[in-house]
Amino acid sequence: MKINRYILGLLFIIGILASATFVYAQDTQDEQNSDENLYTDVSIGHPEYTALKYLSEKEIIIGYKDGSFKPDSPISRAEALKIILKANNLIDPLYIKNNSLGGINFTDGMLKFTDIYKSLWYYPYLKKGVELGIVKGYEDGTFKPSKTVSRVESFKMTMESDDVTLPEVTQDPFNDVHVSQWFAPYILEAKLRGIIYITIQNNVNPGKEMTRSKFAELIYRYIKSKENHKFGKASYYSDYLEGHGTSSGEPYTATDLTAANRTLPFGTIVRVTNLANNESVNVRINDRGPYVTGRSLDLSKAAFQKIANLGSGIIWVEYEVITQ
């Protein structure tokens, strides 16, 4: 009898420990899922994952009440302006409160747009944007707050908010952006910062409408460009190049963490981050290339595998110089 009681007691303790282990495992799993899934419709592997993660942590962007972000939905002029103001710390809660319904400044003269009312949620943001000269209305007296912003409008609004000195345009920046077009200086500035999407045909589609996630990516790139971060596409060396000489004179070795870039000095250490999963690797520049429009880096096979599956082939990356 005593032995049976002893065995039952031992089994009871084992059961408690097993349950505790299961609960701990569940908690850990939940934490991991919460890290991977920013929103119900955005998780690791999304093309703009790194940008959305950064801006969410900074509370520059927020999702909807149902936990989604709706990354593929179009973004309006009003929504875009709100994000720009928050990203540049140009608006504070007190200003929003004072210029919202019932605020102390709410009786001030109304903005001179025929389609804007003081009771709208974005009124304080629009008022601040007009005060700072970031936005203005159309010739017919409207603002069109719900109109989807284009790529070039996004660059213009972002740069107007930051007092950027635009470069002089002396030649066509891209095949579909001509020197005489009003937005050419904004596109050229984006090119110089390395923050614009470039197709293999050397086009940037300036009139393309922006989605919520693409606009967030633009804002993220703009913020990081002020920290000397660059953006582009990265590929990796083919296996048949193993042992072949690089531009620096070293033989290419697939297992080394090395890379090719067209301009960075040999020996420069660069941190490369996959924008779809936020994984990073440090590589040493020892070769020249790639000589493909829109592509910035050729990574060794080992380096590419550190941040992406080889099946990806080509990935969007962010890169910064660590030591030179």
RODO-2510 file (C-alpha; in nm, 4 decimals, decimal comma):
residues 324
     n   res          X          Y          Z
     1     m     0,0000     0,0000     0,0000
     2     k     0,2766     0,2431     0,0940
     3     i     0,4545     0,1608    -0,2323
     4     n     0,1388     0,2287    -0,4333
     5     r     0,0946     0,5644    -0,2591
     6     y     0,4574     0,6478    -0,3312
     7     i     0,4132     0,5613    -0,6999
     8     l     0,0914     0,7664    -0,7236
     9     g     0,2646     1,0621    -0,5597
    10     l     0,5585     1,0378    -0,7976
    11     l     0,3260     1,0213    -1,0978
    12     f     0,1378     1,3258    -0,9668
    13     i     0,4614     1,5293    -0,9422
    14     i     0,5689     1,4185    -1,2899
    15     g     0,2295     1,5281    -1,4227
    16     i     0,2687     1,8730    -1,2690
    17     l     0,6179     1,9139    -1,4145
    18     a     0,4984     1,8006    -1,7551
    19     s     0,2105     2,0469    -1,7458
    20     a     0,4416     2,3294    -1,6442
    21     t     0,6755     2,2399    -1,9279
    22     f     0,3826     2,2393    -2,1713
    23     v     0,2585     2,5768    -2,0491
    24     y     0,6090     2,7237    -2,0745
    25     a     0,6435     2,5845    -2,4251
    26     q     0,3082     2,7354    -2,5202
    27     d     0,4081     3,0744    -2,3781
    28     t     0,7346     3,0638    -2,5667
    29     q     0,5563     2,9705    -2,8857
    30     d     0,3081     3,2550    -2,8405
    31     e     0,5962     3,4990    -2,7904
    32     q     0,7642     3,3708    -3,1040
    33     n     0,4425     3,4032    -3,3031
    34     s     0,3889     3,7569    -3,1796
    35     d     0,7416     3,8479    -3,2934
    36     e     0,6943     3,6923    -3,6362
    37     n     0,3406     3,8153    -3,7002
    38     l     0,3283     4,1926    -3,6779
    39     y    -0,0332     4,1863    -3,7885
    40     t    -0,2757     3,9128    -3,8842
    41     d    -0,1906     3,9764    -4,2486
    42     v     0,1812     4,0621    -4,2152
    43     s     0,4454     3,8124    -4,1046
    44     i     0,8062     3,7205    -4,1777
    45     g     0,8509     3,6834    -4,5512
    46     h     0,6373     3,9827    -4,6422
    47     p     0,8399     4,2061    -4,8788
    48     e     0,8053     4,5061    -4,6474
    49     y     0,8393     4,3140    -4,3194
    50     t     1,1448     4,5034    -4,1892
    51     a     0,9941     4,8429    -4,2683
    52     l     0,6589     4,7604    -4,1100
    53     k     0,8266     4,6164    -3,8007
    54     y     1,0424     4,9269    -3,7518
    55     l     0,7611     5,1775    -3,8061
    56     s     0,5234     4,9802    -3,5839
    57     e     0,7744     4,9723    -3,2988
    58     k     0,8216     5,3487    -3,3373
    59     e     0,4402     5,3889    -3,3353
    60     i     0,4599     5,5731    -3,6663
    61     i     0,2076     5,3315    -3,8147
    62     i    -0,0708     5,1295    -3,6550
    63     g    -0,3044     4,8599    -3,7732
    64     y    -0,6791     4,8214    -3,7573
    65     k    -0,8886     4,7125    -3,4611
    66     d    -0,9199     4,3604    -3,6015
    67     g    -0,5395     4,3197    -3,5825
    68     s    -0,4801     4,3561    -3,9566
    69     f    -0,2760     4,6146    -4,1450
    70     k    -0,4241     4,5726    -4,4926
    71     p    -0,0838     4,6137    -4,6618
    72     d    -0,2195     4,5942    -5,0172
    73     s    -0,4919     4,8561    -4,9691
    74     p    -0,4321     5,1945    -5,1365
    75     i    -0,3138     5,4774    -4,9112
    76     s    -0,4886     5,8139    -4,9241
    77     r    -0,3399     6,1627    -4,9163
    78     a    -0,4691     6,2135    -4,5615
    79     e    -0,3231     5,8845    -4,4350
    80     a     0,0102     5,9489    -4,6046
    81     l     0,0363     6,2966    -4,4544
    82     k    -0,0297     6,1626    -4,1049
    83     i     0,2529     5,9081    -4,1362
    84     i     0,4960     6,1683    -4,2736
    85     l     0,4265     6,4098    -3,9879
    86     k     0,4712     6,1368    -3,7267
    87     a     0,7879     6,0031    -3,8911
    88     n     0,9500     6,3481    -3,8734
    89     n     0,8159     6,4322    -3,5260
    90     l     0,6330     6,7333    -3,6690
    91     i     0,3110     6,6906    -3,4758
    92     d     0,2417     6,6191    -3,1090
    93     p    -0,0632     6,4917    -2,9149
    94     l    -0,1369     6,8380    -2,7720
    95     y    -0,1614     6,9909    -3,1195
    96     i    -0,3912     6,7085    -3,2284
    97     k    -0,6091     6,7527    -2,9216
    98     n    -0,6308     7,1310    -2,9589
    99     n    -0,7274     7,1051    -3,3250
   100     s    -0,9735     6,8194    -3,2956
   101     l    -1,3456     6,8484    -3,2291
   102     g    -1,3841     7,0408    -2,9017
   103     g    -1,0209     7,1553    -2,8896
   104     i    -0,9230     7,5076    -2,7881
   105     n    -0,8131     7,6014    -3,1415
   106     f    -1,1100     7,4402    -3,3060
   107     t    -1,2874     7,7733    -3,3529
   108     d    -1,0017     7,9102    -3,5650
   109     g    -1,0673     7,9828    -3,9294
   110     m    -1,1347     7,6682    -4,1276
   111     l    -0,8924     7,5465    -4,3914
   112     k    -0,9924     7,6829    -4,7294
   113     f    -1,0814     7,3526    -4,8928
   114     t    -1,4348     7,2876    -5,0111
   115     d    -1,4194     6,9178    -4,9230
   116     i    -1,2695     6,9452    -4,5720
   117     y    -1,4636     6,9667    -4,2462
   118     k    -1,3303     7,0277    -3,8971
   119     s    -1,4963     6,7168    -3,7571
   120     l    -1,2857     6,4808    -3,9739
   121     w    -1,0209     6,2730    -3,7931
   122     y    -0,7384     6,3981    -4,0141
   123     y    -0,8185     6,7696    -3,9780
   124     p    -0,5300     6,8384    -3,7310
   125     y    -0,2807     6,6599    -3,9578
   126     l    -0,3992     6,8458    -4,2644
   127     k    -0,3875     7,1787    -4,0797
   128     k    -0,0272     7,1120    -3,9708
   129     g     0,0668     6,9982    -4,3212
   130     v    -0,0668     7,3208    -4,4706
   131     e     0,1084     7,5302    -4,2049
   132     l     0,4405     7,3649    -4,2869
   133     g     0,3893     7,3901    -4,6628
   134     i     0,4012     7,0130    -4,7084
   135     v     0,0682     6,9914    -4,8918
   136     k    -0,1682     7,2184    -5,0763
   137     g    -0,4972     7,1793    -5,2557
   138     y    -0,6045     7,1620    -5,6171
   139     e    -0,7006     7,4514    -5,8424
   140     d    -1,0707     7,3742    -5,7985
   141     g    -1,0422     7,4477    -5,4239
   142     t    -1,0477     7,0871    -5,3071
   143     f    -0,7886     6,8808    -5,1224
   144     k    -0,9127     6,5326    -5,2180
   145     p    -0,8110     6,3676    -4,8875
   146     s    -0,9211     6,0203    -4,9943
   147     k    -0,7345     6,0270    -5,3273
   148     t    -0,4643     5,7611    -5,3521
   149     v    -0,1125     5,9050    -5,3568
   150     s     0,1262     5,8171    -5,6365
   151     r     0,4922     5,7283    -5,6005
   152     v     0,6093     6,0748    -5,7066
   153     e     0,3584     6,2510    -5,4771
   154     s     0,4906     6,0403    -5,1916
   155     f     0,8485     6,1517    -5,2551
   156     k     0,7434     6,5147    -5,2877
   157     m     0,5448     6,5180    -4,9605
   158     t     0,8213     6,3371    -4,7734
   159     m     1,0984     6,5673    -4,8930
   160     e     0,8905     6,8845    -4,8461
   161     s     0,8493     6,7840    -4,4814
   162     d     1,2263     6,7665    -4,4339
   163     d     1,3515     7,0844    -4,6055
   164     v     1,5601     6,8852    -4,8511
   165     t     1,7770     7,0825    -5,0943
   166     l     1,6881     6,9248    -5,4265
   167     p     1,9606     6,8559    -5,6841
   168     e     1,9780     7,0191    -6,0251
   169     v     1,8577     6,7854    -6,2968
   170     t     2,0764     6,8004    -6,6081
   171     q     1,9717     6,4750    -6,7742
   172     d     1,6912     6,2224    -6,7571
   173     p     1,7220     6,0397    -6,4205
   174     f     1,5432     5,7332    -6,5609
   175     n     1,3921     5,6166    -6,8878
   176     d     1,0440     5,7183    -6,7723
   177     v     1,1455     6,0393    -6,5905
   178     h     1,2492     6,3283    -6,8127
   179     v     1,4611     6,6258    -6,7175
   180     s     1,1792     6,8758    -6,7889
   181     q     0,9134     6,7131    -6,5667
   182     w     0,8269     6,8963    -6,2426
   183     f     0,8950     6,5908    -6,0292
   184     a     1,2355     6,5087    -6,1816
   185     p     1,4326     6,6714    -5,8914
   186     y     1,2432     6,4631    -5,6345
   187     i     1,3056     6,1428    -5,8278
   188     l     1,6734     6,2293    -5,8724
   189     e     1,7087     6,2921    -5,4980
   190     a     1,5489     5,9541    -5,4301
   191     k     1,7952     5,7970    -5,6748
   192     l     2,0940     5,9619    -5,5060
   193     r     1,9713     5,8346    -5,1702
   194     g     1,9299     5,4853    -5,3128
   195     i     1,5732     5,4544    -5,1883
   196     i     1,3726     5,4103    -5,5070
   197     y     1,2590     5,0912    -5,6799
   198     i     1,4293     5,0549    -6,0186
   199     t     1,3252     4,8003    -6,2813
   200     i     1,5726     4,6176    -6,5010
   201     q     1,4563     4,8484    -6,7853
   202     n     1,5739     5,1479    -6,5762
   203     n     1,2181     5,2675    -6,5065
   204     v     1,0647     5,3787    -6,1755
   205     n     0,6944     5,4159    -6,2680
   206     p     0,6502     5,7607    -6,1066
   207     g     0,2716     5,7662    -6,1442
   208     k     0,2132     5,4258    -5,9859
   209     e    -0,0345     5,4376    -5,6966
   210     m     0,0972     5,3475    -5,3536
   211     t    -0,0306     5,0813    -5,1179
   212     r    -0,0096     5,1066    -4,7397
   213     s     0,2920     4,8746    -4,7179
   214     k     0,4761     5,0293    -5,0150
   215     f     0,4336     5,3749    -4,8645
   216     a     0,5610     5,2475    -4,5285
   217     e     0,8626     5,1016    -4,7086
   218     l     0,9306     5,4399    -4,8715
   219     i     0,9166     5,6192    -4,5355
   220     y     1,1438     5,3588    -4,3773
   221     r     1,3978     5,3914    -4,6574
   222     y     1,3902     5,7685    -4,6339
   223     i     1,4520     5,7599    -4,2569
   224     k     1,7380     5,5131    -4,2942
   225     s     1,8917     5,7030    -4,5853
   226     k     1,9683     5,9835    -4,3403
   227     e     2,1822     5,7283    -4,1535
   228     n     2,3720     5,6474    -4,4775
   229     h     2,1920     5,3189    -4,5351
   230     k     2,1459     5,2094    -4,8966
   231     f     1,8891     4,9859    -5,0638
   232     g     1,8863     4,7599    -5,3645
   233     k     1,8691     4,4020    -5,4835
   234     a     2,1150     4,1259    -5,3984
   235     s     2,1884     3,8025    -5,5800
   236     y     2,4539     3,5327    -5,5231
   237     y     2,7413     3,3766    -5,7160
   238     s     2,6867     3,0700    -5,9308
   239     d     2,8604     2,7510    -5,8222
   240     y     3,0710     2,7383    -6,1401
   241     l     3,2571     3,0519    -6,0212
   242     e     3,4112     2,8621    -5,7296
   243     g     3,7863     2,9171    -5,7392
   244     h     3,7716     3,1820    -6,0114
   245     g     3,9549     3,5080    -5,9499
   246     t     3,7745     3,8180    -5,8225
   247     s     3,8571     4,1799    -5,9051
   248     s     4,0657     4,2036    -5,5866
   249     g     4,2782     3,9080    -5,6937
   250     e     4,1348     3,6662    -5,4377
   251     p     3,9733     3,3456    -5,5611
   252     y     3,5987     3,3242    -5,5029
   253     t     3,5159     3,0859    -5,2190
   254     a     3,1482     3,0028    -5,1691
   255     t     3,1894     2,9414    -4,7953
   256     d     3,3445     3,2835    -4,7254
   257     l     3,1244     3,5772    -4,6261
   258     t     3,2165     3,8062    -4,9152
   259     a     3,0382     4,0216    -5,1721
   260     a     3,0761     4,2274    -5,4871
   261     n     2,9812     4,5945    -5,5206
   262     r     3,0540     4,8410    -5,7985
   263     t     3,2073     5,1217    -5,5886
   264     l     3,2865     5,0278    -5,2277
   265     p     3,6616     4,9826    -5,1600
   266     f     3,7953     4,6306    -5,1281
   267     g     3,8042     4,5203    -4,7661
   268     t     3,4956     4,7238    -4,6678
   269     i     3,2748     4,5388    -4,4194
   270     v     2,9061     4,5783    -4,5035
   271     r     2,6022     4,4683    -4,3043
   272     v     2,3350     4,3367    -4,5385
   273     t     1,9746     4,2946    -4,4204
   274     n     1,7011     4,1030    -4,5981
   275     l     1,3994     4,3359    -4,5992
   276     a     1,1580     4,0427    -4,6023
   277     n     1,2718     3,8836    -4,2733
   278     n     1,5059     4,1338    -4,1012
   279     e     1,7928     3,8805    -4,1037
   280     s     2,1422     4,0308    -4,1398
   281     v     2,4937     3,9196    -4,2317
   282     n     2,8281     4,1029    -4,2381
   283     v     3,0259     4,0602    -4,5598
   284     r     3,3620     4,1792    -4,6904
   285     i     3,3774     4,3461    -5,0327
   286     n     3,6364     4,1736    -5,2522
   287     d     3,4915     4,1948    -5,6019
   288     r     3,3255     4,4316    -5,8504
   289     g     2,9670     4,4016    -5,9766
   290     p     2,6889     4,3237    -6,0255
   291     y     2,6477     4,5048    -6,3556
   292     v     2,2696     4,4779    -6,3743
   293     t     2,0409     4,7807    -6,3388
   294     g     1,8840     4,7982    -5,9945
   295     r     2,1097     4,5323    -5,8431
   296     s     2,3573     4,6459    -5,5765
   297     l     2,5321     4,3373    -5,4387
   298     d     2,6406     3,9904    -5,5381
   299     l     2,6762     3,7808    -5,2227
   300     s     2,8740     3,4645    -5,1743
   301     k     2,6581     3,1557    -5,1483
   302     a     2,7227     3,1242    -4,7744
   303     a     2,6366     3,4897    -4,7111
   304     f     2,3133     3,4657    -4,9082
   305     q     2,2107     3,1538    -4,7169
   306     k     2,2540     3,3414    -4,3883
   307     i     1,9667     3,5729    -4,4737
   308     a     1,7533     3,3952    -4,7352
   309     n     1,6770     3,0674    -4,9054
   310     l     1,8791     3,0080    -5,2181
   311     g     1,5525     2,9529    -5,4015
   312     s     1,4762     3,3231    -5,3585
   313     g     1,7407     3,3996    -5,6210
   314     i     1,7231     3,7781    -5,5870
   315     i     1,6133     3,9664    -5,2754
   316     w     1,5582     4,3273    -5,1710
   317     v     1,8172     4,4337    -4,9151
   318     e     1,9300     4,7223    -4,7004
   319     y     2,3040     4,7650    -4,6536
   320     e     2,5327     4,9857    -4,4492
   321     v     2,9081     5,0242    -4,4194
   322     i     3,0419     4,8937    -4,0866
   323     t     3,4148     4,9488    -4,1401
   324     q     3,6044     5,0724    -4,4423
***
